[in-house]
């Protein structure tokens, strides 16, 4: 099973990070990080220098036996009972435990139970930012579903159709193509006319008018991996200003993608977009892009204060947009796979 081999590679990288960060163990509780390391999004996991333990409820041990009972599965599977995790940690020779980003109250509760040094870390998220060949294939499948959904959007978004009716047809297409959920879990974004100036506008009951711009932001999910893309569709003939800005934003997206290479600071890409907008007389209201994987938004963050540096194996979006309250919005977004010597657009 390819997944078992993939989990083994991820554990190896996690242990290298433990070594580099002078940690003895890594406690995993976040469902997406559990999915990444264990193959399923349930339970609690402790990754140590030489061992790995996964605690699950008895029900899930039986439900997911195909994975958990595989001879190559590296986790020691145990049934979860109250206190078992803290007891193992407290009785072990572990001194420093890496924990994921969590709230203050949860951290304090854990610190009260575990008599070891707890260290906030981003090891899971950092590892997830660099996609393996296995992950890239899944993301490409997800992106292809998104492209089929966008093809349907071009066929569906016409004068007179209600926004919600258009969404129902587009999301249906994405689901029959194999997406495990509606786009982004809560559904796709579709906004026409003045509603398009709301960056996260969902569809309403109004009808799409001739001469309007329609922002369509959608994606899919395949074996846990998301995709994300946006187009701004013109319904009928546009006014001169709208037509010029539509062309400007799409060209800016492609120009920004042309600047992507290994070693580029994410914040520099954002500044390029921001300055280009300012020269045109507009303000940029959101980040230039974000990583995509087991979450729709993950590392790298391509924003003004980001400290992320682009690396080979990263998959992320580039999505400049212009928003004029009371009038319209325009956004174009594509997923970029950055390889060592080239880039690949996954949604074009």
C-alpha positions as CSV (number, residue, x, y, z in Angstrom):
1,X,0.0,0.0,0.0
2,X,1.5,3.3,-1.1
3,X,0.1,5.2,1.9
4,X,2.0,2.9,4.3
5,X,5.3,3.7,2.6
6,X,4.4,7.4,2.6
7,X,3.7,7.4,6.3
8,X,7.1,5.8,6.9
9,X,8.8,8.5,5.0
10,X,6.9,11.2,6.9
11,X,7.9,9.7,10.2
12,X,11.6,9.6,9.2
13,X,11.4,13.3,8.4
14,X,9.7,14.1,11.6
15,X,12.4,12.3,13.6
16,X,15.0,14.4,11.7
17,X,13.1,17.5,12.9
18,X,13.1,16.2,16.4
19,X,16.9,15.8,16.2
20,X,17.3,19.3,14.8
21,X,15.0,20.9,17.4
22,X,16.5,18.9,20.3
23,X,13.1,17.4,21.1
24,X,12.5,13.9,22.3
25,X,8.9,13.5,21.1
26,X,6.2,15.2,19.1
27,X,2.5,15.0,20.3
28,X,0.0,15.1,17.5
29,X,-3.7,16.0,18.2
30,X,-4.8,18.1,15.3
31,X,-7.0,16.0,12.9
32,X,-5.2,17.2,9.7
33,X,-1.8,16.4,11.2
34,X,-3.0,13.1,12.4
35,X,-4.2,12.3,8.9
36,X,-0.8,13.3,7.6
37,X,1.2,11.1,10.0
38,X,-1.1,8.2,10.7
39,X,-3.3,7.9,7.6
40,X,-6.5,8.8,9.5
41,X,-7.8,11.9,11.2
42,X,-8.6,10.3,14.6
43,X,-6.9,9.6,17.8
44,X,-3.7,10.9,19.5
45,X,-0.2,10.2,18.3
46,X,3.2,10.4,20.0
47,X,6.2,10.3,17.6
48,X,9.5,9.6,19.4
49,X,13.1,9.2,18.3
50,X,12.8,5.5,17.8
51,X,9.1,4.7,18.4
52,X,5.6,5.9,17.5
53,X,2.4,5.3,19.4
54,X,-1.1,5.9,18.2
55,X,-4.1,5.8,20.6
56,X,-7.6,5.4,19.1
57,X,-11.0,4.3,20.3
58,X,-11.7,0.6,19.8
59,X,-14.3,1.4,17.1
60,X,-11.8,3.1,14.9
61,X,-9.2,0.3,15.4
62,X,-11.7,-2.0,13.8
63,X,-13.0,0.4,11.1
64,X,-9.5,1.3,9.9
65,X,-7.9,-2.2,10.3
66,X,-6.8,-2.2,6.7
67,X,-4.3,0.5,7.6
68,X,-3.6,-0.1,11.2
69,X,-3.0,-3.9,10.9
70,X,-0.7,-3.6,7.8
71,X,2.6,-5.2,8.5
72,X,4.5,-2.1,7.4
73,X,2.6,0.3,9.7
74,X,5.1,1.8,12.1
75,X,2.7,3.0,14.8
76,X,2.2,0.9,17.9
77,X,-1.6,0.9,18.0
78,X,-3.2,1.2,21.4
79,X,-6.8,1.7,22.7
80,X,-7.3,5.1,24.1
81,X,-8.2,5.3,27.8
82,X,-8.2,8.4,30.1
83,X,-4.7,9.2,31.3
84,X,-2.8,6.7,29.1
85,X,-0.9,9.4,27.1
86,X,0.2,11.5,30.0
87,X,1.2,8.3,32.0
88,X,3.4,7.1,29.2
89,X,5.1,10.5,28.8
90,X,5.6,11.0,32.5
91,X,7.0,7.5,33.1
92,X,9.3,7.7,30.1
93,X,12.8,9.2,29.7
94,X,11.3,11.9,27.5
95,X,12.4,15.4,28.6
96,X,11.2,17.8,25.9
97,X,7.9,17.3,24.0
98,X,7.0,19.3,20.9
99,X,3.4,20.3,20.8
100,X,1.4,21.8,17.9
101,X,0.1,25.4,17.9
102,X,-2.8,25.3,20.4
103,X,-4.8,27.7,22.6
104,X,-3.4,29.0,25.9
105,X,-6.0,27.1,28.0
106,X,-5.3,23.8,26.3
107,X,-1.6,24.3,26.6
108,X,-1.9,25.1,30.3
109,X,-4.1,22.1,30.9
110,X,-1.5,19.9,29.1
111,X,1.3,21.5,31.1
112,X,-0.5,20.6,34.3
113,X,-0.8,17.0,33.4
114,X,2.6,16.3,31.7
115,X,5.6,16.8,34.0
116,X,8.0,17.4,31.1
117,X,9.1,20.5,29.2
118,X,6.5,21.4,26.5
119,X,7.7,23.3,23.4
120,X,5.5,25.0,20.8
121,X,6.6,23.9,17.4
122,X,5.4,23.9,13.7
123,X,7.1,20.7,12.7
124,X,3.9,19.1,11.2
125,X,3.0,22.2,9.3
126,X,6.5,22.7,8.1
127,X,6.8,19.2,6.8
128,X,3.3,19.4,5.2
129,X,4.4,22.4,3.2
130,X,6.8,20.3,1.0
131,X,4.7,17.9,-1.0
132,X,5.9,14.5,-2.0
133,X,5.3,12.9,-5.4
134,X,2.5,10.9,-3.8
135,X,0.8,14.1,-2.5
136,X,1.3,16.0,-5.8
137,X,-0.6,13.3,-7.7
138,X,-3.5,13.6,-5.3
139,X,-3.5,17.4,-5.6
140,X,-3.4,17.2,-9.3
141,X,-6.5,15.0,-9.3
142,X,-8.2,17.5,-7.0
143,X,-7.2,20.4,-9.3
144,X,-8.6,18.6,-12.4
145,X,-11.9,18.3,-10.6
146,X,-11.8,22.0,-9.9
147,X,-11.1,22.7,-13.5
148,X,-14.1,20.7,-14.5
149,X,-16.2,22.8,-12.1
150,X,-14.9,26.0,-13.6
151,X,-15.6,24.7,-17.1
152,X,-19.2,24.2,-15.9
153,X,-19.2,27.8,-14.5
154,X,-18.4,29.2,-17.9
155,X,-21.3,27.2,-19.4
156,X,-23.7,28.1,-16.6
157,X,-23.1,31.7,-15.6
158,X,-25.4,33.6,-17.9
159,X,-27.7,36.6,-17.9
160,X,-30.8,35.9,-15.8
161,X,-29.8,32.9,-13.8
162,X,-29.9,33.2,-10.0
163,X,-26.5,33.0,-8.3
164,X,-27.6,30.1,-6.1
165,X,-29.0,28.2,-9.2
166,X,-25.6,28.6,-10.9
167,X,-23.8,27.4,-7.8
168,X,-26.0,24.3,-7.5
169,X,-25.1,23.3,-11.1
170,X,-21.4,24.0,-10.6
171,X,-21.1,22.2,-7.3
172,X,-23.0,19.2,-8.7
173,X,-20.4,18.9,-11.5
174,X,-17.6,19.0,-9.0
175,X,-19.1,16.3,-6.8
176,X,-19.9,14.0,-9.7
177,X,-16.3,14.4,-10.8
178,X,-15.3,12.8,-7.5
179,X,-14.8,15.6,-4.9
180,X,-15.3,14.3,-1.4
181,X,-16.9,17.6,-0.2
182,X,-18.4,20.7,-1.7
183,X,-15.7,23.3,-2.4
184,X,-13.9,24.3,0.8
185,X,-16.3,22.3,2.8
186,X,-18.8,25.2,3.2
187,X,-19.3,25.6,-0.5
188,X,-17.9,27.7,-3.4
189,X,-17.9,31.5,-3.6
190,X,-19.9,33.1,-6.4
191,X,-20.8,36.8,-6.5
192,X,-22.0,39.0,-9.3
193,X,-22.0,42.8,-9.7
194,X,-21.6,44.8,-6.6
195,X,-21.5,41.6,-4.4
196,X,-18.1,40.8,-6.0
197,X,-16.5,43.5,-4.0
198,X,-16.9,41.3,-0.9
199,X,-13.8,39.1,-1.0
200,X,-15.6,36.1,0.6
201,X,-19.1,36.6,-0.8
202,X,-21.4,33.6,-1.1
203,X,-24.1,33.3,-3.7
204,X,-27.5,34.9,-3.1
205,X,-30.9,34.8,-4.7
206,X,-30.4,37.7,-7.1
207,X,-30.2,37.1,-10.8
208,X,-27.0,37.8,-12.8
209,X,-27.3,40.9,-15.0
210,X,-26.0,41.5,-18.5
211,X,-22.8,43.6,-18.4
212,X,-21.8,42.3,-15.0
213,X,-18.6,40.7,-13.6
214,X,-19.0,37.5,-11.7
215,X,-16.3,36.2,-9.3
216,X,-16.2,32.4,-9.2
217,X,-14.0,30.9,-6.5
218,X,-14.1,27.1,-6.2
219,X,-12.1,23.9,-5.5
220,X,-12.4,20.2,-4.8
221,X,-11.1,17.6,-2.3
222,X,-9.6,14.3,-3.3
223,X,-8.3,11.8,-0.7
224,X,-8.1,14.7,1.7
225,X,-6.2,17.1,-0.6
226,X,-7.8,20.4,-1.6
227,X,-7.6,22.5,-4.7
228,X,-8.5,26.2,-5.2
229,X,-9.0,28.4,-8.2
230,X,-10.8,31.7,-9.1
231,X,-11.9,33.3,-12.3
232,X,-13.9,36.5,-13.0
233,X,-16.4,35.9,-15.7
234,X,-17.8,38.7,-17.9
235,X,-21.5,38.4,-18.7
236,X,-22.0,40.2,-22.0
237,X,-20.2,43.3,-23.0
238,X,-18.3,45.2,-20.3
239,X,-17.8,48.9,-19.9
240,X,-14.3,50.2,-20.8
241,X,-13.1,50.5,-17.2
242,X,-14.3,47.0,-16.2
243,X,-12.7,45.5,-19.3
244,X,-9.4,47.2,-18.7
245,X,-9.2,46.1,-15.1
246,X,-10.2,42.6,-15.9
247,X,-7.3,42.3,-18.3
248,X,-5.0,44.1,-15.8
249,X,-5.7,41.7,-12.9
250,X,-5.3,38.5,-15.0
251,X,-2.1,39.8,-16.5
252,X,-0.8,40.7,-13.0
253,X,-1.5,37.2,-11.8
254,X,0.5,35.7,-14.6
255,X,3.3,38.2,-14.1
256,X,3.5,37.4,-10.4
257,X,3.6,33.6,-11.2
258,X,6.5,34.4,-13.6
259,X,8.4,35.7,-10.6
260,X,8.1,32.5,-8.7
261,X,11.3,30.5,-8.2
262,X,13.0,28.5,-5.5
263,X,14.4,30.9,-2.8
264,X,12.0,33.7,-3.5
265,X,10.7,35.4,-0.3
266,X,6.9,35.1,-0.2
267,X,6.7,38.7,1.1
268,X,8.5,40.0,-2.0
269,X,5.8,38.5,-4.3
270,X,3.2,40.2,-2.2
271,X,5.0,43.5,-2.4
272,X,5.2,43.2,-6.2
273,X,1.4,42.8,-6.4
274,X,0.8,45.6,-3.9
275,X,3.0,48.0,-5.7
276,X,1.5,47.1,-9.1
277,X,-2.0,47.8,-7.6
278,X,-0.9,51.1,-6.2
279,X,0.5,52.3,-9.5
280,X,-2.9,51.5,-11.0
281,X,-4.5,53.6,-8.2
282,X,-6.0,50.7,-6.2
283,X,-5.4,49.2,-2.7
284,X,-4.8,45.4,-2.3
285,X,-6.9,44.0,0.6
286,X,-5.7,40.4,1.1
287,X,-2.7,38.2,0.8
288,X,-1.3,37.3,-2.6
289,X,-1.7,33.6,-2.0
290,X,-1.4,30.6,0.3
291,X,-0.3,27.0,0.4
292,X,-2.8,24.3,-0.4
293,X,-2.8,20.7,0.7
294,X,-4.7,18.9,3.5
295,X,-6.0,22.4,4.3
296,X,-7.2,25.0,1.8
297,X,-4.9,27.5,3.6
298,X,-1.6,26.4,4.9
299,X,2.1,27.2,4.6
300,X,3.4,29.1,2.7
301,X,1.6,32.4,3.5
302,X,2.3,34.8,0.6
303,X,1.5,38.0,2.5
304,X,3.1,41.2,3.6
305,X,4.5,39.9,6.9
306,X,5.3,36.4,5.8
307,X,8.7,35.0,6.7
308,X,8.2,32.0,4.4
309,X,10.7,31.3,1.6
310,X,9.5,29.4,-1.4
311,X,11.0,25.9,-1.8
312,X,10.8,23.1,-4.3
313,X,7.8,20.8,-3.6
314,X,5.5,23.6,-2.4
315,X,2.0,24.0,-3.8
316,X,0.4,27.4,-3.4
317,X,-2.0,29.9,-5.0
318,X,-1.4,33.3,-6.5
319,X,-4.6,35.5,-6.4
320,X,-4.5,39.2,-6.9
321,X,-7.8,41.0,-6.8
322,X,-9.3,44.5,-7.1
323,X,-12.5,45.3,-5.2
324,X,-14.6,48.5,-5.6
325,X,-17.4,48.7,-3.1
326,X,-20.8,49.3,-4.6
327,X,-19.6,48.3,-8.1
328,X,-17.7,45.1,-8.7
329,X,-14.8,42.8,-7.8
330,X,-12.2,41.1,-9.9
331,X,-9.9,38.2,-8.9
332,X,-7.9,35.5,-10.7
333,X,-6.3,32.6,-8.8
334,X,-4.3,29.6,-9.8
335,X,-2.4,26.8,-8.0
336,X,1.3,26.7,-8.6
337,X,3.5,23.7,-8.1
338,X,7.1,24.8,-7.6
339,X,9.7,22.3,-8.6
340,X,13.5,22.6,-8.3
341,X,14.0,24.1,-11.8
342,X,10.5,24.9,-13.0
343,X,6.9,25.7,-12.1
344,X,3.7,24.0,-13.1
345,X,0.3,25.6,-13.2
346,X,-2.2,23.0,-11.9
347,X,-5.4,24.9,-12.6
348,X,-4.7,26.2,-16.2
